[in-house]
Amino acid sequence: MRQGKRIIVFDQPQQNRSSAIAAGLFNPITGKLMTRTWLADNIFPELHNFYQDAEKALRQQFFYPQSLYRPFLTIEEQNEWMGKSSASFMHAYVANVFSESSFGTQIHDPLGGVLLKQCGYLDVRKFMNSVSEELRNNQSYLEETFNDQLLEINNDCVSYSGIEAHKIIFCCGTAQLKSSRFGNVPIRPLKGETLTVELEEPPELIFNRGVYIVPISQNRYRVGATYETRNLSESITEEGRMELQQKLMDLLKIPYRILGQDWGFRPTTPDRKPILGYYPESKNVVIFNGLGTKGVSLAPYFSAQVAEWLLGSGEIQPEVNIKRFKTLSSKSSEVV
């Protein structure tokens, strides 16, 4: 739309959407080993610019940059971070390293922790609602189930239910697996469960160790998330609740009350990187999928890359290009 192009978005109504329950957390230092996330130096400047511009354009607030604190569990971890923080490439992301408790009235942090910057959260639900309203105002939004069997693909265009366009972009997460024509894209569902809790006092910042605690509304917070690849039931589970509750008790000192529990499927890939580009043997069907657990962080950077590529002024980088898969002729696709 910024490039002056007209679009139509099909937003499929469904009972569960992983984005709608997501905390929207973004953090440049992640993983069990707490390393700088892939492409952080490119992704995070784009992320901040994109959402700040979106707030102005949509006249809403949904982007909240905020410091994140991760307590240490061992002396060895504390010592490792003392050394890590001196590396020049970490200066952009590490605000401080504490060797003793700094937020001990609210969480368990007897050994201190690391305070990270360029973190924060996106109110994903409000962002999506704001975008949907803008699309509706531009007559560019249809909330209905898309039947790909009705899609006609021609040499220079596609057509669907009376709508004709140069391209169609499938960016439908794990719903891709249910596609009768394009369901062999290697998307793997990663189930996540979250809790909604009410706290007796607001945390001083975002706490993240085992679970994250991110604001939803006044006194209400999202706690998550689990990572489940085997039990893919379309429902919340007692196991998920117990896991989150135990990790929350290990982290938090503030009294809380559980208000609810949610679940969703994140779209992941075999190599944990997005899948972007033309569906094989088609120059009209584009795949944009596999953002996994980092959709809020990755979407601005890679959507810009895909937009420039579609307009002929850029390329999709090899690490995320759909061409890296040997074949998409079966559901057992392999990475080259």
C-alpha positions in Angstrom: 0.0 0.0 0.0 2.9 2.4 0.7 4.1 1.6 -2.8 0.8 2.7 -4.3 -0.4 -0.9 -4.9 -3.9 -2.1 -4.4 -4.4 -5.2 -2.3 -7.2 -7.4 -1.0 -6.7 -9.3 2.3 -8.6 -12.5 3.0 -8.7 -12.9 6.8 -10.0 -16.4 7.5 -12.3 -16.6 10.5 -11.3 -19.3 12.9 -11.6 -20.0 16.6 -7.9 -19.9 17.3 -5.1 -17.8 16.0 -1.6 -17.9 17.5 -1.1 -14.2 16.9 -4.2 -13.2 18.8 -2.9 -14.9 22.0 0.7 -13.9 21.5 2.4 -11.7 24.0 4.2 -9.9 21.2 7.5 -9.9 23.0 10.6 -8.9 21.0 14.1 -9.5 22.4 17.4 -9.5 20.5 19.1 -11.9 23.0 17.3 -15.2 23.0 17.6 -19.0 23.4 19.0 -21.2 26.1 22.5 -19.9 25.5 21.3 -16.3 25.4 23.0 -15.3 22.2 22.3 -12.5 19.8 19.3 -13.5 17.7 19.8 -14.2 14.0 20.1 -10.9 11.9 19.5 -8.8 15.1 21.6 -5.9 13.8 19.3 -5.7 10.7 16.0 -6.8 12.2 15.7 -4.6 15.3 16.2 -1.2 13.7 13.6 -2.2 11.0 11.2 -3.4 13.7 11.3 -0.1 15.7 10.9 2.0 12.6 8.1 0.0 11.2 5.9 -0.2 14.3 6.5 3.5 15.2 5.5 4.5 11.7 2.5 2.2 11.9 1.3 3.9 15.1 1.4 7.3 13.4 -0.3 6.0 10.2 -3.1 4.1 12.1 -3.4 6.7 14.9 -3.2 4.1 17.6 -0.7 3.0 20.3 0.3 -0.7 20.3 4.1 -0.6 20.3 5.9 -0.6 23.7 9.7 -0.6 23.8 10.8 -1.6 27.3 13.8 -3.1 29.1 13.9 -6.8 29.9 15.5 -8.4 32.8 16.7 -12.0 33.0 17.9 -13.3 36.4 20.9 -15.6 36.7 20.5 -19.1 37.9 24.1 -19.9 38.6 27.4 -18.2 39.5 28.8 -19.6 36.2 26.1 -17.9 34.2 26.8 -14.7 36.1 30.5 -14.9 35.3 29.8 -15.7 31.7 27.7 -12.6 31.3 30.3 -10.4 32.9 32.6 -11.4 30.1 29.9 -11.4 27.3 28.8 -7.9 28.1 32.3 -6.5 27.3 32.1 -7.6 23.7 31.6 -4.6 21.4 28.7 -6.2 19.5 26.7 -6.6 22.8 26.9 -2.9 23.7 23.8 -2.2 21.6 21.7 -4.8 23.5 23.1 -5.0 27.1 22.2 -2.1 29.4 23.7 -3.6 32.6 24.8 -6.8 34.3 24.0 -7.1 38.0 26.0 -9.4 40.3 23.5 -9.2 43.1 19.7 -9.0 43.5 18.3 -5.9 41.8 14.6 -6.6 41.7 14.3 -8.9 44.7 11.0 -7.5 45.9 9.3 -8.7 42.8 11.2 -11.7 41.5 13.7 -14.4 42.7 17.1 -13.0 41.5 19.6 -13.7 44.4 22.5 -13.8 41.9 21.5 -10.7 39.9 20.8 -10.8 36.2 21.3 -9.1 32.9 19.3 -6.0 31.8 18.6 -5.9 28.1 17.7 -3.0 25.8 16.0 -2.9 22.4 13.3 -5.1 23.9 9.6 -4.6 24.5 6.3 -5.9 23.3 3.7 -5.3 20.6 0.0 -5.4 21.5 -0.6 -7.8 18.7 -4.4 -8.0 18.9 -4.7 -4.1 18.9 -2.2 -3.9 16.0 -4.2 -6.5 13.9 -7.5 -4.8 14.7 -6.1 -1.4 13.7 -4.7 -2.8 10.4 -8.0 -4.6 9.7 -10.0 -1.4 10.2 -7.6 0.5 7.9 -8.1 -2.2 5.2 -11.8 -2.1 5.6 -11.8 1.6 5.1 -9.9 1.0 1.8 -12.3 -1.7 0.7 -9.4 -4.1 0.9 -10.5 -6.5 3.6 -12.7 -9.7 3.4 -13.2 -11.8 6.5 -14.1 -15.1 4.9 -12.6 -18.6 4.4 -10.4 -18.8 1.3 -11.0 -21.9 -0.9 -7.9 -22.4 -2.9 -9.7 -24.8 -5.2 -11.5 -21.7 -6.6 -8.2 -19.9 -7.4 -7.5 -19.7 -11.1 -3.8 -19.3 -12.0 -3.0 -17.9 -15.4 0.2 -16.9 -17.0 0.1 -13.3 -16.0 -2.5 -13.1 -13.2 -4.7 -14.9 -10.7 -8.4 -14.7 -10.2 -10.7 -15.6 -7.4 -14.4 -15.1 -7.0 -14.4 -12.2 -9.5 -11.2 -10.6 -8.1 -8.2 -10.5 -10.5 -4.6 -9.7 -9.4 -1.1 -10.0 -10.6 0.0 -12.1 -7.5 -1.4 -13.9 -4.5 0.6 -14.2 -1.3 -0.2 -17.1 1.0 0.8 -15.9 4.6 -1.6 -18.1 6.5 0.6 -19.8 9.1 -0.3 -23.4 10.0 -3.5 -23.1 8.0 -1.1 -23.7 5.0 -1.1 -27.4 6.0 -4.8 -27.6 5.2 -4.4 -26.2 1.7 -5.4 -28.8 -0.9 -3.0 -27.3 -3.5 -0.2 -25.6 -1.6 -0.1 -27.7 1.6 3.2 -29.4 0.9 5.2 -26.3 2.0 7.2 -27.7 5.0 5.5 -25.9 7.8 5.6 -27.6 11.2 3.1 -26.6 14.0 4.7 -25.8 17.3 2.0 -25.6 20.0 2.2 -22.9 22.7 0.1 -22.4 25.7 -0.2 -19.2 27.8 -1.8 -18.0 31.0 -3.6 -14.8 31.6 -2.9 -13.6 35.2 -3.8 -10.7 37.4 -1.0 -9.3 39.5 -1.3 -7.4 42.8 1.3 -4.9 41.7 2.8 -4.0 38.3 6.3 -5.4 37.5 9.0 -2.7 37.1 9.8 -4.0 33.6 9.6 -7.2 31.6 10.8 -10.3 33.5 11.8 -13.3 31.5 13.3 -16.5 32.9 11.5 -19.8 32.0 8.4 -17.7 31.3 7.9 -14.1 30.3 5.5 -11.7 32.0 4.1 -9.1 29.5 1.3 -6.6 30.1 -2.1 -7.1 28.4 -4.2 -4.4 30.2 -4.3 -2.8 33.6 -3.2 -5.5 36.2 -3.5 -8.2 33.6 -0.5 -10.0 32.1 0.3 -12.7 29.6 2.6 -15.5 30.9 4.1 -18.0 28.5 4.9 -19.9 26.7 5.1 -23.7 26.3 6.8 -25.4 23.4 5.1 -28.6 22.4 5.7 -30.6 19.2 4.0 -33.9 20.1 0.7 -33.2 21.8 -0.9 -31.1 19.1 -4.4 -31.2 20.5 -6.5 -28.2 19.6 -7.2 -27.3 23.2 -5.5 -26.1 26.4 -4.0 -28.8 28.7 -3.5 -29.4 32.4 0.1 -30.2 31.7 0.6 -26.8 30.0 -1.0 -25.0 32.9 1.1 -26.9 35.5 4.3 -26.2 33.6 3.6 -22.5 33.3 2.4 -22.1 36.9 5.6 -23.8 38.2 7.9 -21.6 36.2 5.9 -18.5 37.2 6.3 -19.4 40.9 10.0 -20.0 40.4 10.4 -16.5 38.9 7.8 -14.3 40.5 7.3 -13.1 44.1 4.3 -10.8 43.4 1.0 -12.5 44.4 -1.1 -13.4 41.3 -4.4 -15.0 40.3 -4.9 -17.1 37.1 -7.7 -15.7 35.0 -7.5 -17.9 31.9 -5.4 -20.1 29.6 -5.0 -20.1 25.8 -3.3 -22.1 23.1 -2.1 -21.6 19.5 0.1 -23.2 16.8 3.2 -21.3 15.7 4.3 -22.0 12.1 7.9 -23.2 12.2 10.1 -24.8 9.6 12.8 -27.6 9.5 15.6 -25.1 9.7 13.8 -22.5 11.9 13.9 -19.8 9.2 11.0 -18.3 7.2 10.0 -19.6 3.8 9.6 -16.8 1.2 9.3 -16.8 -2.5 7.4 -18.2 -5.5 5.7 -21.5 -5.1 7.5 -24.0 -7.5 6.5 -23.7 -11.1 4.4 -20.5 -10.5 5.2 -16.9 -10.9 1.9 -15.7 -9.5 1.8 -17.6 -6.2 4.0 -16.3 -3.4 4.6 -18.0 0.0 5.3 -16.0 3.1 5.4 -18.3 6.1 7.4 -20.0 8.8 8.0 -17.0 11.1 7.8 -19.3 14.1 8.1 -17.8 17.6 9.6 -14.5 16.3 6.8 -13.2 14.1 6.7 -9.7 15.7 10.5 -9.3 15.1 10.8 -10.9 11.7 7.7 -9.7 9.9 8.7 -6.0 9.3 12.1 -6.9 7.9 11.1 -9.7 5.7 7.8 -8.1 4.5 9.9 -5.2 3.3 12.3 -7.6 1.5 9.4 -9.4 -0.2 7.7 -6.1 -1.2 10.9 -4.8 -2.8 11.5 -8.2 -4.5 8.0 -8.2 -6.0 8.5 -4.7 -7.3 11.8 -5.8 -9.0 14.1 -3.7 -6.8 15.5 -6.4 -4.5 16.1 -10.1 -3.9 15.1 -12.6 -1.3 18.1 -13.7 0.7 19.1 -17.4 0.2 18.7 -18.4 3.9 14.9 -17.8 3.7 14.3 -18.4 0.0 11.9 -21.2 -0.7 14.4 -22.5 -3.3 16.5 -23.9 -0.5 14.2 -26.9 -0.4 15.0 -29.7 -2.8 11.4 -30.5 -3.7 7.9 -29.5 -2.8 6.3 -32.3 -4.7 5.6 -34.2 -1.4 5.2 -33.4 2.2 8.6 -34.9 3.0 10.5 -31.9 1.6 14.2 -31.7 2.6 16.5 -28.8 3.1 19.3 -28.5 0.6 
